[in-house]
Amino acid sequence: MEVQWPLLVFSVLLGITSGSFIFLAIGELTGKFKEVRFTGALIALVCLAIGGCVSVLHMGHPERALHLLGNLGSGLSKELFAVAVMGIVAIVYLVLARKDYPGASKVFGVIGGVVGIVLSPIAGASYLIAARPAWDSIALPLMYLGAGLALGFTLMAALVLLKGKASEEGGFALKLALAGVVIMAVTTVAYVIWIAIAPYQDPSRSIERLISGDLALMFWAGVVVVGIVVPVALTVLACIKATKGEGGSGIANPKSLSTYLFISFACTAVGAVVIRMIMYAVGTSVEQLIYK
């Protein structure tokens, strides 16, 4: 199956929005990250808006997006509803964060985090089609969620450190970033395992394409090395330097640590794009299920 670039870009941007708001929600519950609330919410909202605009291009005629309202039970309709709710919450939270209403900000921040938890999985769940075995598993929406957590957590943690927070708050942000990239690695591997064990095996959607076939370079370089190993290694390194200091001084430069996380974010984004390209490549159909 050809790569559906509008939907691919949409899902990655949606992941950034999702992970960013989950990070901010954790900050609201723990009383941390106040300095990045407005910037983080603005980034999340911009990603959501751009992603939404790009996604409707997939239909050829953007006005056809309105037809989704006639089938509220479909996966795309649920996705549209979740995006709309996230957009409203993001706008309200953005205003509250700017005006500094701590109580209301906490409420809407937590709501945004809850919506963020389901946002990426809903986008991934729209691909659960029995006729496309390499897609038909809970591992796919979980992979979307994992990528979103890594993208949002590393980006937001980098912003926290860029503000000069190398103390307890910065350390907590680094721990969240590490949790995000680890979850991303686990869920990505889980989806690759599903490709290997999915029913109705066929050469077009076999694990051999990833291990040693035509998708091997994309898989090993784009997903494994750039998308998993580098982000995890850089985030672990940032955590170590934050604990032990740099150059044996016992003191860590938060802006230096933020550089590690910005690079980790960029590499995670590359990996998220490549694994989705592979997802489309192995998303061939089983004809007997289509015409049954």
N, C-alpha and C positions, 0 to 999 in steps of 0.2 A: 504494500500500500504506500502511496506517495505521502511524503511529509506534509501535513496540514499546518503550514507555518503560522497563520493567524491564531489557530487554537494552541499551538505550541507556545508561542510568545505569550498568549493570554494566560496559560497555566503557570508559566514561570513567574510572571508579574503577580499573578494571584497568590502564588506561594510567598513572595516577598511581603505582600500585604498581610497574609495570614500569620506568618511567623513574627512580623513586626508587632502586630497587635497582641499576640500571645505574650511576647516579651514585655510590652508595655503594661499588660494586665497583671503580670507577675510583679512588675515594679509598683503598680498601684496597691496590690495586696501586701507588699512588704515595705511600702513607704520609700522606695528607691527610684532612681532614674528620672527625677523631676526635671532635670536640666535638658533632657532629650525628648520629653513628652510631645512638645509641639512639633519639633523637627521630625521625630519618628512618625507621628500621625500624618504629617504633611507628605512624607515620602510614601507612606502606605496608601494614602488617598490618591496621590498622583499615579502610582503603579496600578491601582484599581481602575482609575479612569482611563488611562492609556490602554490597559489590557482589555477593558470593556469595548473601547472603540475599535481596537484591532480585531477582536473576536467576531464582530458583526460582519467584517469584510469576508469572512469565510462563506457567507451565504450568497455572495455575489451581488445581491440586492439587499442592502441593509434594512430596508423597510420590512423585509420578511421576518425580522426578529419579532415583530408584533404578533406573528402567527403563533408564537410559543404560548401566548396567553390563552389560546384556545385549547391547550392540552396541558393543564397544570400538573398532571401526573407524570409527565416525561422527565427524564434526567436533565435535559437542557432547561426546562422550565424551573426546576428546583434550583439549578445553578444560577439562573437569572434572578430568582427570588433572593437567594443568599447574597448575591453581589449587590442587589438593591439595598438589602438590610445593612450590609457591611458599609455601603456608601453613606447611608443616613447616619449610622452610628459614628463613622469616621469624621463626618462633617461636624456633628454635635460635639464630639470629643475634642476636635481641633479648636473649636471656638472656646470651649470650657478651659482647655489647657492654656490658651492665650490669655483669657481673662482671669485665670487662677481661681477657680472654684473647686477646691480640693475634694469636697464631698461628692458633688455631682460628677467630677472628673473620674473619681474612683468607680462610681456606679457604671458610667458609660465605658470606662476603660475595661472593666471586667466583662461587661456585655460584649465589647469588641473582641476580647480574648476568647470568649465562648463561641462567638460566631466564627472567629478565625480558626478554631479547632476543627469545625465542620466544613469550612469553606473549601480548602484544598481537596479533602476526600470526596466532597460532592462533585467537584470537577473531574476527579479521577473515576468516580463511580459511573459517570455518563458513558464510559467506554466499556462497561461490563456487558458484553454481548456474547452469548453462547456460541454463535457462529464464528467468532474470532477467539480461539482457545487461548492464545498468548495474552489476551486482555482479560479474560473472564476469571478474575481472582481478586480477592480482597487485598492481595499483595500490591496491586496497581494503585488504588487510592491511598494505601498506606505509604507507598513510595512517594506519591505526590505530597502527602503530609510531611514525611521526613525531609524532603527537599525544602519545603516551605519553612520548617523549623530551622534548618541550617542556614538558609538564606536570611531569614528575618533576624535570627539570634546573632549571627556573626556581624551583620550590618549594624544592628542596634548596639551591640557591645562595643563595636569599633567607635561609634559615635560617643558612647559614654566615656571611653578612654581618651578620645580626642578632646573632650572637655576637661581633661586633666585629672580624671578620677582613677588613681592607682591604689587607692586605699581599699577598705572593705567593700565599698560599692563597686569599684572596678573589678575586684576579685570575684564578686558574685556574678557580675556580667560575664566575666571570662568562663566561669563554671557553666553558665547557661549556654554560652557559645559552644563549649566543649560537648555538652549534652546534645545540642542540636546537630553537630556534625557526626557524632556517634550514632544517633538515631537515624540520620540520613544514610550513613554507611550500612547499617543493619537492614533498613527497609529497601535499599537499592539491591543489596545482595539477595534479600528475600524475593524480590521480583525477578531477578536473574534466575534463581532456583526454580521459580514457577515456570519460566520459559522452558527450562530443561525438563520439567515433569508434567507440563500441561498435556491434556488428552489430545487425541487425534494428531499425533506427531506427523510432521511433514518437513521435508528439506527446507522449505521456504521459511519455516518458523522454528528451526532446530537450534539447540545450543551450540552446535558445531559452527554455525555462521558467526557466532560471537567469539568462540575460542580460537578457531583457526581458519575461518572462512572469510567471506568478503566484508564482514562487519568487524573483523578482529582488530584492525587498527583503531577504529572508532571506540571499540569496547575497552581495549587495554590502555590506550593512550588517553582517550577522552573521558571515559568513565572511571576506570580503576586508578590511573595515576593522577590525572588532573582533577577529576571529580571527587575522589575519595581520599587517596593517600596524602596528597598535598594539603587539602583543607584540614584533615585530622592532625597531620604533623605540625602544621603552622599553629594551629590552635593549642595543641599540647605544648609546643615551644613557648608560646605566649604565656600560658599558665605557669610554666616552670620559671620563666624570667620574672613574672610578677611575684612569685614566691621567694626566689633566691636572689633576685636582683640581676643586673647586667654587669658583666666584666668583674665579677667578684666583689662588687661594691655593696651588695645587699639592698640597692635602691633600683627600682625599675622606672624607666621613663614611660609614662602612659601613652604619649603620642607615638613612641616607637612601637609599643605593643599594638596600638590601633592599626599600624601599617600591616602587621601580620594578619590581623583580622580582615582588613579590607581586601588583601590578596586572597585570603581564605574564602571570602564572600565571592570574589570574582571567579575563582576556580570552581566553587560550588555551582555557580550559575552556568559555567561551561559544561560541567558534568550533568546538570539538570537538562540542558538543551540536548546533549548527545544521547543520554539515556532515552529521551523522548523520541529522538530520531530513530533509534534502534527499535523502540516500541512500535512505531509506525511501520518500520521495515519488516518486523515479524508478525504484524497484524493481519496476516492473510486469513481468508475465510475457509470454512468447511462447507462445500457446496451442498452436501446432503442435509445439513441443518438449515440452510437458507431455503431450499426448495421442498422441505419436508411438509 
